[in-house]
Amino acid sequence: MNNVIDLLKSHRSIRKFTDQPVTQEQVNLFVEAGQAAATSSFIQACSIVQVNDAEKRSSLAEWAGNQAYVKEAPVFLVFCADMNRHKLACDMHDAEMLSGFTEQFITATVDCALFAQNVAIAAESEGLGIVYIGGIRNKTDLVSDALELPELTYPVFGMCLGYPDQDPEVKPRLPVSVVLKQDSYNADQDAETIAEYDKAVREYYRTRTGGQKDMSWSEQISGMLQKEARPHMLSFLQSRGFLQK
Ligand SMILES: Cc1cc2nc3c(=O)[nH]c(=O)nc-3n(C[C@H](O)[C@H](O)[C@H](O)COP(=O)(O)O)c2cc1C
């Protein structure tokens, strides 16, 4: 192992932050690190809205399902998949932009995720903590309006950043044998391996919550997947110009 791998493997989401400020220079540096991520066909299809306004922060916290840290974190960033500036690039060359392809939605969303993860690692390497906030997609239309997002953009997730005021344990991940297959997708051993992993997750939750949360990974996932997953997203994305074809 080396220091980078150590850092990556010590990630845990932080949901409580100290008052120690994060400077704009730091944020800019983390964003530059984000921009250094690979980007599909050089499209650079991620824009970030840094939300400083206290009222907007309160609204975002509420829309994200009353997640207080969205309001309280020193820094809150909204990562947006952005094909809007590509229209501008086409206009600059009197070219008609063919938009709305599912492929473009995928590449812009992937770009955002890679960008954001670089931001996260950069911040963590400087001793900060982060948590992603997918909860903003609960009210993706209100978020887009509040941030005045143009067409061909959508808010993928938010991210809280700040200095940690908690020290949670690292959450155990699935065994490598479940996620890394050789030559073909062979899941023969997966049920057995996941049952073992379930014990580790149950223990993790028990320890973390002082015995209050007693749940395995497969239990958590099977509970979650019995509920609809933000069914408004398809029509919302289509209304922004994505997923037309
Ligand atoms: C795209 C994305 C969205 C997430 N949304 C939320 C969220 O809205 N609220 C939250 O508390 N955590 C959120 N998380 C954090 C996950 O719950 C967390 O990463 C996962 O449980 C693993 O825990 P760890 O990050 O501590 O290792 C999100 C993570 C990702 C990658």
The ligand as a Gaussian input file, in Angstrom:
#p B3LYP/6-31G(d) Opt

LIG

0 1
 C      -24.270000       9.674000      -5.102000
 C      -24.365000       9.537000      -3.603000
 C      -25.429000      10.099000      -2.928000
 C      -25.485000      10.038000      -1.527000
 N      -26.503000      10.688000      -0.873000
 C      -26.475000      10.766000       0.466000
 C      -27.422000      11.575000       1.150000
 O      -28.318000      12.198000       0.558000
 N      -27.325000      11.661000       2.502000
 C      -26.356000      11.006000       3.210000
 O      -26.325000      11.152000       4.438000
 N      -25.448000      10.227000       2.586000
 C      -25.478000      10.104000       1.238000
 N      -24.526000       9.368000       0.582000
 C      -23.475000       8.688000       1.354000
 C      -23.676000       7.170000       1.381000
 O      -24.735000       6.838000       2.231000
 C      -22.357000       6.549000       1.842000
 O      -21.335000       6.874000       0.946000
 C      -22.479000       5.014000       1.964000
 O      -23.391000       4.654000       2.949000
 C      -21.112000       4.403000       2.320000
 O      -20.644000       4.979000       3.525000
 P      -19.248000       5.746000       3.609000
 O      -19.256000       6.855000       2.610000
 O      -19.165000       6.250000       5.025000
 O      -18.196000       4.728000       3.309000
 C      -24.480000       9.365000      -0.804000
 C      -23.426000       8.755000      -1.501000
 C      -23.364000       8.842000      -2.879000
 C      -22.190000       8.223000      -3.598000

